[in-house]
Amino acid sequence: MLLILLLKKLIKLDLKTITVEKHVKLIAWKKVPQNTALEQKQIIDIFQDLPLKNMNNLELMEQKLSSNVFYQNEMINALNILILQSL
């Protein structure tokens, strides 16, 4: 039981580290001149809305997933990380 709790905390820590890394990349991107051909990616923290607390939050999540391809990809990547780490 304690091991499971520890693993969950480590996974959360790893996901927070990933989020920090994305923010660092965003900061680095802002230092690059804007006239370059690089494409800026939006940073989305998919865990900011979790856990879903009510039906309205679920509908908002569904809307984000259906309308924002980047949000979909970030959700898929984060869930893949969670699944791989739980194996």
N, C-alpha and C positions, 0 to 999 in steps of 0.2 A: 504494500500500500504506500509506504513511504517512498519506495523507488518510483512508483508511478507518478506521485506528486512531484518528485524531483525531476523526472523526465519532462513533465508538462512545463515546469518552470524553465528548464533548459531550452525547450522548444520556443517558449515565449521570448526568452532572452535572445535566441538566435533570430527570430523574426524581427525583434526590435533592432538588432544589429543590422539586418538587411535594410530596414527603413532608414537608419542613420546613414548607411552607405549611399542610399539613393539621394538623401538630402545633401550629402557631401558632393555627390556628382552634380546636383543641381546648382550648388554654390559655385563649383568649378565652371559649370556651363555659363553662369552669369558673368564670369570674368572673361570669357571668350568674346571677342568682338561679334556683334550681332549681324554683321554683313557676311559672315562665313556661310558655307553651304551646309553646315551641320544642322540637323533637325533636332529641335528641343523636344524632349519627351516630358509629358506631364507626370508628376509624382503623385501617386494616389496611395493613401494608407487605407487598405481595405478593412483593416481591423478596427478602425475608428467607429464603425457602425455596429460592431458585434459586441456582445450577443444581441440579437434582435429582441426587443422588449414587447412589441405588440404587432398587430396586423398592419398598421400603418408603416412601421419600419420595414416589414417584409415587402410591402408593395413598393416602397422607395428603392429597396435593394433590387427587386425585380426590374424596376424601371432603369436603374443604372446599368444592370447587366445586359438589358436588351438594347439600350441606346448608345452605350459607350464601349467600343471595341477594346480600347486600352484598358479600361476597368475590368472587362472580361478576362483579358490576358493576365493582368495582375492577380486577379482572383484565382485563376487556374494555376499560375506559378506558385502562389502562396499555399494553395491546397496540395499541390504536388510536393512541396517541401514538407508540409505536415505529414503527409502519407508516407513519404520516404523515411522520415525520421522516426515514425512510429513502427516501422518494420524491424 
